[in-house]
Amino acid sequence: MGKTITSLGLLGYSYGAVIASNAAAQFQNLKGLALVSPLVKIDRLKIDLSSNCKKLIIYGLHDGFVAKEIENLYDSAKGEKQRLSLDTDHFYAGYEGVMAHAVREFFRKTFQDSIKQN
């Protein structure tokens, strides 16, 4: 038999955030979901923030694809959540390290908390 996964997290950027959010809704044991510049929908596929896992939403204040909807997305997200706004656009030029650090720390803390609970 395979090993049981006890710490699973998902990360998605832009369109990938929509995909990751829909996948997250299918995993009951998902510990964390990090969404970078999450779109509301692509074609007929809408973002799904119904999972109860911890969430991190990162977005650029000048992101023309995301910034207008971010309040509604954040408010509709279930479970424990946090957000990080950066003074950038959809592509994070010059902010890659800040974004990567935030995601890394989110998952480090999420998995650490998960281990403490078990």
C-alpha positions in Angstrom: 0.0 0.0 0.0 1.0 3.6 -0.6 1.9 6.1 2.1 -1.0 8.2 3.5 -0.6 11.8 2.7 -1.1 13.9 5.9 0.1 17.3 4.6 -1.2 18.4 1.2 -1.3 21.9 0.0 -2.1 23.5 -3.4 -0.8 26.6 -5.1 -2.2 28.2 -8.2 -1.4 31.4 -10.1 -4.0 33.2 -12.2 -5.8 30.5 -14.3 -4.0 27.9 -12.2 -5.6 29.5 -9.1 -9.1 28.7 -10.5 -8.0 25.1 -11.2 -6.3 24.7 -7.7 -9.4 26.1 -6.0 -11.7 23.6 -7.8 -9.3 20.7 -6.9 -9.2 22.0 -3.3 -12.9 21.5 -3.0 -12.4 17.8 -3.8 -9.9 17.1 -1.0 -11.2 16.8 2.5 -7.7 16.6 4.1 -6.2 19.5 2.2 -4.3 21.7 4.7 -3.7 24.9 2.7 -4.5 26.7 -0.5 -2.4 29.5 -1.8 -3.9 31.6 -4.6 -1.8 34.1 -6.5 -3.7 36.6 -8.6 -6.8 34.4 -8.6 -9.3 35.0 -11.4 -13.0 34.8 -10.8 -13.6 32.5 -13.7 -12.2 31.2 -17.0 -14.8 30.4 -19.6 -17.4 28.5 -17.6 -15.1 27.4 -14.8 -15.5 29.5 -11.7 -13.2 29.8 -8.7 -14.4 27.6 -5.8 -13.5 28.9 -2.3 -15.8 26.5 -0.5 -13.1 24.3 1.1 -12.5 24.8 4.8 -8.7 24.6 4.4 -6.5 27.6 5.3 -6.1 30.0 2.5 -3.6 32.6 1.4 -4.7 35.1 -1.4 -1.9 37.2 -2.9 -2.7 39.9 -5.4 -1.2 43.0 -7.0 -2.9 46.3 -6.3 -2.5 47.2 -10.0 -3.7 43.9 -11.3 -6.3 44.7 -13.9 -7.5 41.1 -14.0 -8.0 40.6 -10.3 -8.0 43.8 -8.1 -11.6 44.8 -8.6 -13.0 41.4 -7.5 -10.5 40.7 -4.7 -12.8 41.9 -1.9 -15.7 39.7 -3.0 -13.4 36.8 -3.5 -11.8 37.2 0.0 -15.2 37.7 1.7 -16.6 34.6 0.1 -13.7 32.3 1.0 -14.5 29.7 3.6 -12.2 28.7 6.5 -9.3 30.6 8.0 -7.9 33.0 5.4 -5.4 35.8 5.0 -4.4 38.0 2.1 -1.3 39.9 1.0 -1.5 42.8 -1.4 1.6 44.0 -3.2 2.3 47.2 -5.1 2.5 45.4 -8.4 0.5 44.1 -11.3 -0.5 40.6 -12.5 3.1 39.6 -13.3 4.9 40.5 -10.0 8.0 41.9 -11.6 10.4 42.8 -8.8 8.1 41.1 -6.2 8.9 37.5 -7.0 10.9 37.0 -3.8 8.3 38.7 -1.6 5.6 36.5 -3.1 7.7 33.3 -2.8 8.6 34.0 0.8 4.9 34.6 1.7 3.9 31.3 0.1 6.7 29.4 1.7 5.9 30.8 5.1 2.2 30.1 4.7 2.8 26.5 3.9 5.5 26.1 6.6 3.1 27.4 9.3 0.1 25.5 7.9 2.0 22.2 7.9 3.6 22.9 11.3 0.2 23.6 12.8 -1.2 20.5 11.2 1.5 18.3 12.7 0.9 19.9 16.2 -2.8 19.0 15.9 -2.1 15.3 15.1 
